[in-house]
Amino acid sequence: MDTPLEHMAAAGSATGTVVILLCGVIITAALVWAVRLGIKVRGREPAPPGPGQHPTPPKSGPVGEERQMREPNEVPRAGGERDRLTPHELGNAPSRPSGDQTRPRWG
C-alpha cells in the first residue's frame, strides 16, 4: 500500500535527518574555527617572564612589618529633625594613632 501520506512521512524524515546532519557539521566547523582562533590569539601574546625578569627583594633584606595601634574617629550624629545619616554623609572612616601603643592582652 503506497499512499501519499507514507511518501510524505518518508520524505520528511529524510529531510529532518539531512537538516540535523547539516547543523552538526556547522557546529563542528564553528568549534574548530574557534579553537584555531584561540591558538592564533594566544600565539600573539607575550611569553611569561623568565627567571631573570622577576622582581628581587632589596639588598637591605625584606621589608619589616610595622605594628601600630589605631583608634577610630567618632561617628557624627544626626542633628535636628533628622533621624539618621546616609552613607555618603558618613564619608570615610578614618582612624588616628592611639596614645597607648601597647598591645591589648587577654587576661
JOLINUR-V291952 format. One record per helix or strand of 3 or more residues. SS is the DSSP state (H for helix, E for strand). FROM is the first residue (numbers start at 1). TO is the last residue. If there is no record, write none. Layout:
SS:FROM:TO  SS:FROM:TO
This chain:
H:4:44  H:51:53  E:70:72  H:87:90  E:95:97
